[in-house]
Amino acid sequence: MNIEKFNKMLEERIEKTRKVLDSKNKEYASDMDKLHNFKRAGNMLQCSPEYALVGMWTKHIISLLDIVDKINKEDVKLSNMFVCKPDDVTIAMVEEKIGDAINYLILLEALIKERYEA
């Protein structure tokens, strides 16, 4: 991928990340606390909010690992390039799963920083 395409992808990812984190506020955060769900889940599971988040994040990482497994299982080597497009892996799916993983890391960073600021 050339630098121009990479930079375009990066800017699109940053914008998508902002939009998703903003839109999920109503569904997953309280009026006062963006990290409410992780704190409540930690309380329910008798663990820290950070461990609760990592548990939730794990399903997204597993989905990404499954995608990578499918891609590598169906690799075909042509002219020193790997060409793979499994029918059940789409770019939209990859973008969603990558976005989810990034968002969870941002939320984990927020939980950890909040702990140190308290």
Helices and strands as residue ranges (DSSP letters): H 3-23, H 25-28, H 36-45, H 49-73, E 76-78, E 81-83, H 91-117
